[in-house]
Amino acid sequence: MSDDRGRVDNDFSGRSGAVVQAGLIQGDVNLRTITETPLPSPRQLPPATKGFIDREVHIQQLDSLLDEVELITDKAQLPVVTISTISGSAGVGKTALAVHWAHRVRQRFPDGDLYINLRGYDAVPPLTPHEALDGFLRAMDVPADKVPRDLHDRTALYRSLTTGRRMLILLDNAATAEQVRPLLPAAPSCMVIITSRSRLSGLTVRDGAIRAVLDVLSRHDATRLLRVTIGAERVDGQPEAVARLIALCSHLPLALRIVADRARLDEERPLAELVEELAAEESRLDALAVEDDDLSAVRTVFSWSYQALGAETARVFRLVGLHPGADIAVDAAARLTGTVPSVARRHLDSLVGLHLLTRSGPHRFRLHDLLRLYAMERATLDESPEAVHAARERLLRWYLHHTYAAYRAILPQGRPLPDVDVPPDTTLDDALKWCEHERLNLLDVVRAAPGWGHHRLGWQIALASMAFFERRSYWQAWIDSHLAGLDCARHLGDRRAEGWLLLSLGDAWWDRGDLDEARRCYAGSLEAARDVGDAWTTGYALRGCGLVDEDRGDFAEATRYAREALRTFRQLGEERGTGLALMSLGNAQRGAGRYAAALVSYDDATRVFERLRNRWSQALVALHRGQTLLHAGEPAPALAAVTSAAALFRDLGDRRHAALARSYEGDAHLRLDQPHAAREALADALLTLLELDDPLAADVRRRLAALDHHDAAPEQQGKQDG
């Protein structure tokens, strides 16, 4: 295993998402009142487009739908959720309309608004419903380790959390009905807006969606847009030039805004001159016209605007188009273009002013999908293959630098990446914040790396990102990034990297509870590691195989693997691995009923972790030790062990493990015939687990109920005898 993880003996029952009512709790248990924390009201809408003045018919349609939602909700009727789809071609203004309207009415949704770009037609793979729900649930304050792993369970939890709330959900850039259907709430008080190039007919037929098809602007609306952006007097005084501008822009809002921004740069310049330039550019590009080309309607405007950029700003524009993710940070743009951040920001701000780029957040920018296509086209035409290759390499090394810094902050005792410069130390908080901002982009760059010819950087970034994905429980991103990294390693024939990646994949599958996949990965890792004499990976893969056998109840095999891992780590001088193998050995021995041997293994593990000053692992060993002493019939030393574990976990801010240790304190007190102390410990553990919405709370509740039932029985018998 590649980190300090180990499972507590699973005397509990239940699974994530299950809630068990154990019946009435009697006796003198005094649970503190749990004040229900209200769910947050997330506000995720992106900034609205300035100067939005068209689409009144569609806005009125959305207004009427909202009025109907509120009327139905007030009458307490229970229809299906209201869904509106906005479809149309690229650049027609679907997102602008949806976001503009959403900002107009967001105050009528007091419980918040959710937004996600599903990337249905981007250059990178679309977001899956599984990934989208992960983001929504976290935005609604579901802890990372409480987000269900299964899509069905995620959908159920999402619909439970939105029930009884008035929320607006905007699903932008959807590809198919299947992509969005799991994201639909069940509450009639919610409203869903979906934008897509497809008409999503399945949602209309099956889910009752109200469909709006957005066409290009009429000449009247296009003129109104130019009057607002360029100036009424200037537009009204040159009607023929305005009509020609509109035609050259194919009546598309995106193109019209770009032209308008150019016109505003020189207010004295006649619009007829802009028309002449655009017409000349159109003629020049005729030879590039291709059937079914997404850029055909706007290439003239894009090219005309691009040609007017300064040389460095134009270079920044086309190189930013090489970034494979949904948005780009200023620092990433600087590395991609080989400039310093202050220079990169100046060019990015210029591109925003010309409507060639939009801001997506503080220090972050986004290209419209059509502009991204055009920027990539210009990079191919205006940059040498060597320059493009070098720019991509700079970007990948920037990602590797930051992910490796995060890896070292999250797992300070983790295995160093080979042949990678050690980055400066960063704080854990800063590392996690950076990773959270770049979360989706991390997967995108790992997937893009092999197509760019950078296979080594691809698998290195995948391994470096593992620490963050594990810490924040982004299981699917962890698995997907490592599968892409594995392809990179295999392309290079790098068996050492393959073994390490398979080991980390095994960890991910084991954490998810898929023992078959975990065993397959651990076995593959072991084979690859032995092929190249990689003792580190060999030791952790052996321990991984043992963990799977332990979970399956095969304690003899678990013991064998733990011993073999221990020998490997000791020969290598890998102390952390030695401590983890000793802990695994103790768990396997306890499972086999060999309590004395298990306690010796735990003592040895504790000494290792004390030398390493690894306090969390010390606490976990103490917890295992206490459980073993309870099984062995020694409640007094068991109580001392689990009490020390609880104190350590509390000191480290791990409330969940502190609560588990506290629950075992209750068991120890009960064995010592101290029912009042047992009740207090179990009640305290239950309170914390309930606050964390932990499924293990159900079993602690059951144990409390059983304790009260046991105490009540003699009293009841006495009444009957009397």
C-alpha atoms as one frame of an Amber mdcrd trajectory, in Angstrom:
protein
   0.000   0.000   0.000   1.219   3.472  -0.787  -0.017   5.372   2.252  -0.673
   5.054   5.969  -4.018   3.380   5.679  -5.416   0.444   7.565  -8.896  -0.708
   8.358 -10.383  -0.948  11.798 -11.775  -4.403  12.600 -15.218  -4.212  11.036
 -17.485  -5.202  13.914 -19.974  -2.691  12.515 -22.615  -3.386   9.902 -24.374
  -1.368   7.243 -23.250   0.338   4.073 -22.932   3.865   2.869 -26.286   5.519
   2.496 -28.156   3.071   4.777 -29.993   4.293   7.874 -31.135   1.786  10.479
 -33.677   2.652  13.196 -32.879   0.455  16.180 -36.002   1.272  18.170 -36.539
   3.158  21.406 -33.497   3.797  23.560 -34.445   3.510  27.250 -32.660   4.251
  30.477 -30.726   7.251  31.672 -28.817   7.948  28.442 -28.664  11.696  27.889
 -27.834  12.435  24.261 -27.077  16.082  23.667 -29.533  17.710  21.292 -28.193
  17.754  17.763 -28.985  21.018  16.100 -29.685  20.267  12.470 -27.261  22.247
  10.346 -29.086  23.736   7.390 -27.827  22.764   3.993 -25.836  25.508   2.271
 -27.353  27.528  -0.534 -24.760  27.117  -3.279 -24.465  29.923  -5.805 -22.608
  28.554  -8.807 -23.848  30.602 -11.754 -21.048  31.991 -13.956 -20.977  35.734
 -14.685 -23.720  36.924 -17.029 -22.948  38.368 -20.472 -22.860  42.167 -20.405
 -25.270  44.023 -22.657 -27.610  41.091 -23.233 -30.618  42.588 -25.035 -32.220
  39.960 -27.244 -34.255  36.737 -26.999 -37.338  38.289 -25.390 -39.618  35.508
 -26.641 -37.501  32.835 -25.014 -37.117  34.847 -21.815 -40.899  35.218 -21.610
 -41.278  31.476 -22.119 -38.875  30.764 -19.251 -40.629  33.349 -17.076 -43.976
  31.665 -17.657 -42.518  28.273 -16.773 -41.145  29.677 -13.535 -44.508  31.240
 -12.680 -46.084  27.839 -13.223 -43.521  26.146 -10.967 -44.233  28.595  -8.148
 -47.987  28.297  -8.584 -47.867  24.506  -8.443 -45.519  24.550  -5.454 -47.737
  26.971  -3.544 -50.751  24.697  -4.162 -48.740  21.723  -2.842 -49.397  19.687
  -5.957 -46.847  17.032  -6.945 -46.080  17.102 -10.653 -42.748  16.197 -12.189
 -39.873  18.651 -12.062 -40.002  21.449 -14.636 -37.326  21.100 -17.329 -36.525
  23.471 -20.166 -34.040  22.629 -22.914 -32.372  25.311 -25.017 -30.863  23.859
 -28.165 -29.144  25.433 -31.141 -25.964  25.547 -33.168 -22.556  26.509 -31.804
 -22.144  30.227 -31.102 -25.864  30.975 -31.226 -25.957  32.145 -27.598 -27.515
  29.216 -25.700 -25.371  29.602 -22.607 -25.627  33.396 -22.669 -29.430  33.166
 -22.692 -29.582  30.552 -19.935 -27.138  32.380 -17.655 -28.744  35.783 -18.320
 -32.199  34.497 -17.423 -30.895  32.584 -14.407 -29.341  35.753 -12.981 -32.650
  37.594 -13.462 -34.571  35.094 -11.345 -32.010  33.599  -8.972 -33.515  35.437
  -5.988 -36.685  33.389  -6.545 -34.660  30.259  -5.743 -33.714  30.895  -2.097
 -32.090  27.482  -1.655 -29.445  28.115  -4.282 -28.416  27.452  -7.845 -26.177
  24.733  -9.260 -24.228  25.055 -12.500 -22.029  22.657 -14.414 -20.473  22.644
 -17.869 -20.969  19.072 -19.053 -18.481  19.630 -21.903 -20.670  17.719 -24.327
 -18.970  19.120 -27.421 -15.562  20.116 -26.086 -12.284  18.664 -27.296 -11.982
  16.699 -24.036 -14.300  13.828 -23.053 -17.706  14.921 -21.711 -18.288  14.851
 -17.981 -20.065  11.717 -16.859 -23.179  11.955 -14.658 -21.090  10.268 -11.969
 -18.544  13.139 -12.041 -21.205  15.848 -12.250 -23.093  14.500  -9.235 -19.871
  14.356  -7.258 -19.493  18.099  -7.728 -23.142  18.844  -6.929 -23.131  16.777
  -3.725 -19.949  18.398  -2.466 -21.412  21.831  -3.257 -24.337  20.846  -1.025
 -21.887  20.132   1.816 -21.790  16.338   1.594 -18.371  15.305   2.999 -16.078
  13.703   0.417 -16.044  10.327   2.157 -19.857  10.325   2.326 -20.403  10.788
  -1.418 -21.776   7.419  -2.601 -19.636   5.517  -5.069 -22.467   4.094  -7.137
 -24.260   6.321  -9.698 -27.684   5.120  -8.557 -26.878   5.945  -4.920 -25.469
   9.354  -5.884 -28.620  10.175  -7.803 -30.794   9.054  -4.892 -28.882  11.197
  -2.396 -28.938  14.203  -4.747 -32.697  13.914  -5.169 -33.161  13.521  -1.428
 -31.153  16.681  -0.734 -33.063  18.735  -3.310 -36.491  17.534  -2.144 -38.367
  20.290  -0.342 -35.969  22.946  -1.607 -36.439  25.576  -4.277 -33.335  25.412
  -6.453 -32.330  26.278 -10.005 -30.099  23.780 -11.807 -28.319  24.822 -15.012
 -26.819  21.959 -17.028 -24.725  23.568 -19.741 -23.402  22.027 -22.953 -25.055
  18.619 -22.619 -24.421  15.916 -25.205 -27.244  13.406 -24.669 -30.349  12.820
 -22.603 -28.560   9.958 -20.852 -25.863  12.356 -19.668 -28.347  14.657 -17.904
 -31.128  12.340 -16.755 -29.368  11.324 -13.478 -28.863  15.043 -12.752 -32.586
  15.832 -12.748 -34.007  16.461  -9.263 -37.341  14.962  -8.312 -38.639  18.022
  -6.458 -41.364  20.008  -8.257 -40.070  23.135  -6.520 -36.846  22.909  -8.539
 -36.323  24.020 -12.112 -33.771  22.677 -14.594 -32.372  24.523 -17.623 -30.353
  22.472 -20.117 -28.369  23.814 -23.058 -27.199  21.599 -25.899 -26.433  21.546
 -29.600 -28.728  18.526 -29.729 -32.487  18.830 -29.372 -32.483  16.127 -26.657
 -35.792  14.762 -27.903 -35.670  11.953 -25.360 -36.090  14.439 -22.530 -39.113
  15.935 -24.249 -40.812  12.589 -24.812 -39.913  10.785 -21.603 -39.336  13.548
 -19.055 -41.746  16.236 -20.230 -39.093  18.843 -21.003 -40.259  22.070 -22.637
 -38.065  22.596 -25.681 -36.822  25.893 -27.069 -34.784  25.928 -30.255 -32.523
  28.943 -30.506 -31.916  30.228 -34.023 -29.453  32.875 -35.159 -30.498  36.443
 -34.433 -33.003  38.144 -36.659 -31.733  41.220 -38.464 -33.765  43.356 -36.063
 -32.270  41.745 -32.932 -28.768  41.731 -34.411 -29.097  45.466 -35.100 -30.278
  46.054 -31.528 -27.214  44.181 -30.252 -24.905  46.386 -32.325 -26.729  49.548
 -31.203 -26.101  48.659 -27.564 -22.461  47.647 -28.055 -21.294  50.108 -30.727
 -23.665  53.011 -30.156 -27.125  53.828 -31.499 -26.116  56.942 -33.419 -23.274
  55.233 -35.222 -25.341  52.174 -36.150 -28.440  54.093 -37.205 -26.360  56.367
 -39.424 -24.849  53.519 -41.474 -27.710  51.040 -42.148 -26.183  49.453 -45.265
 -22.850  48.757 -43.570 -24.660  47.379 -40.514 -26.720  45.007 -42.660 -23.557
  43.734 -44.353 -21.779  43.316 -40.988 -24.665  41.237 -39.716 -24.538  39.027
 -42.797 -20.771  38.552 -42.547 -21.244  37.539 -38.888 -23.864  34.955 -39.914
 -26.256  36.608 -37.434 -24.373  34.889 -34.563 -24.150  36.808 -31.244 -20.600
  35.645 -30.560 -19.326  36.954 -33.886 -21.296  40.188 -33.607 -19.823  40.980
 -30.197 -16.294  40.433 -31.502 -16.940  42.787 -34.424 -18.513  45.327 -32.090
 -15.460  45.303 -29.829 -13.214  45.990 -32.804 -15.471  48.827 -33.886 -15.357
  50.422 -30.435 -11.548  50.594 -30.539 -11.768  53.309 -33.198 -15.002  55.236
 -32.847 -14.139  57.566 -35.734 -13.715  54.762 -38.203 -16.657  54.242 -40.611
 -18.308  50.851 -40.304 -18.033  50.511 -44.077 -14.272  50.084 -43.688 -14.833
  47.181 -41.304 -17.161  45.657 -43.865 -14.501  45.938 -46.559 -11.904  44.255
 -44.334 -14.285  41.443 -43.411 -15.292  40.892 -47.019 -11.653  40.697 -48.069
 -10.944  38.208 -45.296 -13.945  36.123 -46.359 -12.596  35.934 -49.912  -9.151
  34.967 -48.651 -10.595  32.137 -46.582 -12.867  30.723 -49.262 -10.222  28.155
 -50.132 -10.359  26.829 -46.547 -14.123  26.234 -46.613 -14.971  22.647 -45.705
 -18.385  21.028 -45.567 -19.710  20.392 -42.029 -16.977  22.606 -40.565 -18.057
  24.003 -37.174 -16.007  27.131 -37.840 -17.420  27.873 -41.278 -19.945  30.450
 -40.021 -17.481  32.366 -37.847 -14.012  31.769 -39.248 -14.099  35.023 -41.206
 -14.799  37.100 -38.096 -12.338  35.158 -35.947  -9.587  35.425 -38.534 -10.215
  39.130 -39.124 -10.029  39.819 -35.397  -7.004  37.563 -34.935  -5.053  39.267
 -37.720  -5.488  42.597 -35.937  -3.905  41.356 -32.702  -0.384  42.286 -31.760
   2.114  39.517 -32.448   2.560  38.485 -28.798  -1.150  38.668 -27.968  -1.919
  36.532 -31.035   0.686  34.010 -29.893  -0.861  33.841 -26.425  -4.299  33.294
 -27.986  -3.255  30.382 -30.195  -1.125  28.698 -27.531  -3.854  28.974 -24.897
  -5.970  26.986 -27.338  -3.580  24.060 -26.831  -4.642  23.688 -23.198  -6.888
  20.609 -23.041  -8.916  21.571 -19.954 -12.107  23.500 -19.379 -10.282  26.658
 -18.266  -6.753  27.905 -17.697  -5.038  29.691 -14.825  -2.824  32.733 -15.410
   0.229  30.804 -14.193  -0.516  27.918 -16.549  -0.890  30.321 -19.462   2.438
  31.905 -18.551   4.191  28.530 -18.552   2.479  27.456 -21.768   3.573  30.628
 -23.554   6.998  30.876 -21.946   6.306  34.250 -20.318   6.002  35.527 -16.759
   2.535  35.692 -15.150   2.290  39.494 -15.284   2.922  39.506 -19.035   0.558
  36.600 -19.621  -2.196  38.360 -17.663  -1.807  41.525 -19.724  -2.363  39.581
 -22.944  -5.221  37.563 -21.457  -6.947  40.741 -20.309  -6.595  42.165 -23.829
  -8.234  39.048 -25.265 -11.099  39.362 -22.766 -11.615  42.955 -23.877 -11.972
  41.755 -27.464 -14.427  38.967 -26.592 -11.888  36.330 -27.620 -11.676  35.038
 -24.056 -13.888  35.105 -20.957 -13.097  35.121 -17.259 -14.227  31.996 -15.429
 -13.052  33.018 -11.962 -10.277  34.844 -10.120  -7.079  34.410 -12.170  -8.801
  31.934 -14.526  -9.964  32.214 -18.134 -11.997  30.159 -20.596 -12.258  29.913
 -24.379 -15.613  29.465 -26.084 -15.589  26.048 -27.765 -15.581  27.603 -31.254
 -12.755  29.964 -30.326 -10.815  27.009 -28.923 -11.141  25.227 -32.261  -9.981
  28.331 -34.062  -7.048  28.897 -31.687  -5.904  25.307 -32.239  -6.214  25.838
 -35.985  -4.042  28.957 -35.778  -1.462  27.134 -33.639  -1.190  24.493 -36.366
  -0.835  27.142 -39.083   1.325  29.719 -37.297   3.546  27.673 -34.989   6.161
  25.111 -35.967   5.582  21.527 -34.793   8.639  21.926 -32.575   7.198  25.054
 -30.937   3.855  23.347 -30.279   5.633  20.306 -28.813   7.749  22.519 -26.555
   4.730  24.537 -25.367   2.876  21.383 -24.440   5.903  20.040 -22.622   6.196
  23.264 -20.613   2.540  22.960 -19.639   2.854  19.321 -18.592   5.954  20.050
 -16.531   4.066  22.871 -14.798   1.332  20.406 -13.849   3.885  17.841 -12.709
   5.657  20.449 -10.570   2.475  21.414  -8.728   0.993  17.920  -8.384   4.300
  16.631  -7.045   4.441  19.493  -4.533   0.927  18.514  -3.419   1.941  14.844
  -3.254   4.822  15.691  -0.921   2.593  17.879   1.267  -0.122  15.240   1.548
   2.181  12.202   1.849   5.452  13.537   3.273   6.741   9.970   3.713   5.582
   8.844   0.278   7.958   7.351  -2.290   9.787  10.032  -4.313   9.068  10.187
  -8.030  12.168   9.167 -10.002  14.106  11.782 -11.995  11.753  14.611 -11.006
  13.077  17.814  -9.475  11.981  18.223  -5.878   9.632  21.240  -5.742   9.772
  23.785  -2.925   7.749  22.877   0.142   4.150  24.082   0.173   1.561  24.052
   2.914  -1.067  21.352   2.898  -3.858  23.916   2.585  -2.256  25.627  -0.401
  -1.596  22.294  -2.084  -5.186  21.146  -1.669  -6.548  24.485  -2.920  -4.410
  24.328  -6.055  -5.447  20.744  -6.750  -9.118  21.567  -6.244  -8.925  24.397
  -8.789  -7.170  22.131 -11.298  -9.054  18.918 -10.489 -10.759  18.423 -13.858
  -7.742  19.694 -15.759  -5.460  17.134 -14.102  -7.355  14.285 -15.711  -7.490
  16.141 -19.032  -3.725  16.674 -19.220  -2.968  13.050 -18.303  -5.298  11.916
 -21.075  -3.784  14.409 -23.531  -0.127  13.613 -22.783   0.222  10.426 -24.899
  -1.338  12.082 -27.940   1.243  14.845 -27.542   4.103  12.327 -27.410   4.823
  12.943 -23.703   4.155   9.487 -22.260   6.615   9.774 -19.372   5.148  13.038
 -18.137   1.691  11.476 -18.449   2.331   8.631 -16.027   4.320  10.874 -13.671
   1.438  13.365 -13.361  -0.990  10.489 -12.817   1.064   9.095  -9.926   1.640
  12.547  -8.416  -2.097  13.323  -8.494  -2.951  10.139  -6.590  -2.361  11.754
  -3.175  -4.936  14.479  -3.806  -7.515  12.185  -5.386  -7.253   9.849  -2.406
  -7.333  12.607   0.230 -10.487  14.128  -1.263 -12.041  10.759  -2.234 -12.188
  11.476  -5.970 -12.218   7.753  -6.665 -13.201   7.851 -10.333 -10.641  10.520
 -11.205  -8.014   8.480  -9.357  -8.876   5.372 -11.367  -9.271   7.133 -14.731
  -6.001   9.059 -14.403  -4.107   5.898 -13.509  -5.609   3.923 -16.374  -4.394
   6.672 -18.726  -1.025   6.718 -16.988  -0.819   2.948 -17.275  -1.252   3.207
 -21.042   1.646   5.701 -21.088   3.925   3.414 -19.075   3.094   0.399 -21.221
   3.719   2.381 -24.403   7.230   3.073 -23.097   7.707  -0.506 -21.912   8.463
   0.898 -18.432   7.672  -2.047 -16.161   8.784  -0.194 -13.020   6.247   2.580
 -13.653   3.622  -0.004 -14.656   4.049  -1.843 -11.360   3.757   1.358  -9.326
   0.641   2.496 -11.213  -0.996  -0.917 -10.794  -0.217  -0.764  -7.076  -1.923
   2.613  -6.782  -4.877   1.356  -8.846  -5.143  -1.579  -6.447  -5.315   0.879
  -3.553  -8.144   2.753  -5.277 -10.173  -0.389  -5.953  -9.535  -1.679  -2.416
 -10.717   1.616  -0.946 -13.872   1.301  -3.065 -14.469  -2.228  -1.795 -13.989
  -3.964  -5.171 -11.797  -6.810  -3.967 -11.650  -8.621  -7.329 -10.289  -5.576
  -9.176  -7.974  -4.758  -6.281  -6.512  -8.271  -6.284  -6.049  -8.230 -10.065
  -4.136  -4.929  -9.849  -2.024  -5.990  -6.865  -1.113  -9.251  -8.606  -0.161
  -7.388 -11.787   1.870  -4.910  -9.750   3.692  -7.739  -7.991   4.568  -9.419
 -11.281   5.865  -6.204 -12.866   7.835  -5.224  -9.771   9.539  -8.598  -9.532
  10.402  -8.472 -13.234  12.525  -5.349 -12.681  13.643  -5.985  -9.094  11.598
  -3.123  -7.602  11.574  -4.149  -3.956   9.530  -1.124  -2.797   6.586  -1.901
  -5.057   7.011  -5.623  -4.381   6.592  -5.082  -0.647   3.512  -2.892  -0.948
   1.914  -5.174  -3.554   2.421  -8.147  -1.224   0.762  -6.209   1.582  -2.081
  -5.290  -0.768  -2.705  -8.928  -1.640  -2.793  -9.677   2.073  -5.356  -6.948
   2.732  -7.657  -8.463   0.124  -7.308 -11.916   1.708  -7.947 -10.437   5.149
 -11.164  -8.843   3.911 -12.190 -12.177   2.445 -11.573 -13.931   5.770  -8.586
 -15.974   4.574  -6.351 -15.126   7.505  -3.748 -17.802   6.768  -3.033 -16.280
   3.345  -3.218 -12.774   4.795  -0.590 -13.751   7.369   1.664 -15.269   4.697
   1.521 -12.136   2.547   2.123  -9.845   5.523   5.210 -11.837   6.556   6.579
 -11.789   3.018   5.975  -8.031   2.776   7.704  -7.575   6.124  10.803  -9.489
   4.980  10.918  -7.421   1.791  10.659  -4.087   3.595  13.273  -5.018   6.194
  15.755  -6.066   3.515  15.094  -2.779   1.708  15.267  -0.644   4.853  11.787
   0.784   4.139  10.652   1.725   7.651   7.153   2.966   6.906   6.444  -0.180
   4.902   7.831  -2.222   7.779   5.410  -0.581  10.209   2.436  -1.076   7.889
   3.348  -4.729   7.259   3.607  -5.342  11.006   0.180  -3.781  11.502  -1.255
  -5.957   8.708   0.366  -9.010  10.259  -1.242  -8.180  13.586  -4.666  -7.801
  11.953  -4.345 -11.168  10.213  -3.214 -12.843  13.437  -6.139 -11.341  15.317
  -8.536 -12.564  12.646  -7.102 -16.070  13.106  -7.604 -15.826  16.893  -3.865
 -15.605  17.669  -4.192 -12.651  20.006  -0.829 -12.859  21.777   1.058 -12.921
  18.477  -1.042 -10.015  17.209  -0.148  -7.892  20.246   3.559  -8.527  19.674
   3.181  -7.390  16.044   1.358  -4.237  17.136   4.087  -3.431  19.665   6.722
  -3.751  16.931   4.665  -1.564  14.577   4.252   1.092  17.256   8.001   1.344
  17.764   8.500   1.866  14.018   5.903   4.636  13.825   7.299   6.300  16.935
  10.710   6.488  15.247   9.048   7.991  12.168   6.954  10.360  14.321   3.924
   9.172  12.391   1.292   9.886  15.020  -1.767   8.969  12.933  -0.417   5.471
  12.302   0.475   5.191  16.002  -3.139   5.952  16.850  -4.418   3.387  14.347
  -2.158   0.678  15.791  -3.361   1.566  19.293  -6.952   1.171  18.119  -6.197
  -2.243  16.612  -4.385  -3.211  19.794  -7.369  -2.249  21.922  -9.731  -4.284
  19.747  -7.448  -7.301  20.062  -7.275  -7.014  23.847 -11.070  -6.906  23.954
 -11.225 -10.114  21.905  -8.624 -11.644  24.223 -10.743 -10.905  27.316  -8.500
  -8.164  28.763 -10.816  -5.150  29.029  -8.668  -2.998  31.338  -5.588  -2.736
  29.042  -8.005  -2.584  26.077  -9.623   0.504  27.610  -6.212   2.148  28.055
  -5.266   1.435  24.423  -8.452   2.733  22.799  -8.531   5.755  25.113  -5.031
   6.729  24.001  -6.061   6.172  20.357  -9.107   8.409  20.778  -6.969  11.175
  22.302  -4.429  10.993  19.462  -7.112  11.058  16.771  -8.779  14.061  18.426
  -5.456  15.865  18.599  -4.953  15.208  14.874  -8.447  16.453  13.978  -9.713
  13.024  12.851 -13.181  13.068  14.419 -14.365   9.889  12.725 -11.589   7.642
  14.020 -11.805   9.346  17.413 -15.493   8.403  17.527 -14.744   4.798  16.559
 -12.155   4.595  19.332 -14.670   6.108  21.757 -17.210   3.419  20.823 -14.656
   0.740  21.725 -14.148   2.534  25.019 -17.833   1.843  25.586 -17.338  -1.862
  24.902 -14.389  -1.971  27.308 -16.354  -0.211  30.056 -19.188  -2.683  29.594
 -16.790  -5.612  29.982 -15.529  -3.952  33.169 -19.122  -3.772  34.492 -19.219
   0.002  34.187 -22.557   0.502  32.377 -22.845   4.230  33.055 -19.386   4.926
  31.550 -20.213   2.557  28.677 -23.393   4.485  27.900 -21.569   7.797  28.034
 -18.824   6.620  25.645 -21.257   5.041  23.172 -23.560   8.073  23.270 -20.614
  10.402  22.661 -19.460   8.262  19.704 -23.004   8.148  18.327 -23.342  11.910
  18.491 -20.179  12.468  16.419 -21.043   9.760  13.877 -24.524  11.220  13.444
 -23.062  14.672  12.921 -20.782  13.180  10.253 -23.708  11.288   8.718 -21.588
   8.157   9.040 -23.371   4.839   8.321 -21.527   3.236  11.243 -23.748   5.321
  13.521 -26.460   2.688  12.991 -24.411  -0.008  14.701 -23.455   2.212  17.629
 -27.155   3.038  18.012 -27.904  -0.713  18.035 -25.295  -1.343  20.724 -26.740
   1.439  22.867 -30.223  -0.002  22.477 -28.972  -3.482  23.372 -27.291  -2.108
  26.498 -30.500  -0.411  27.644 -32.564  -3.485  26.843 -30.187  -5.587  28.944
 -30.423  -3.159  31.862 -34.202  -2.957  31.631 -34.735  -6.740  31.717 -33.919
  -7.333  35.442 -36.067  -4.346  36.401 -38.992  -5.713  34.415 -38.487  -9.180
  35.938 -38.551  -7.635  39.423 -41.907  -5.998  38.708 -43.331  -9.312  37.544
 -42.016 -11.134  40.635 -43.534  -8.482  42.836
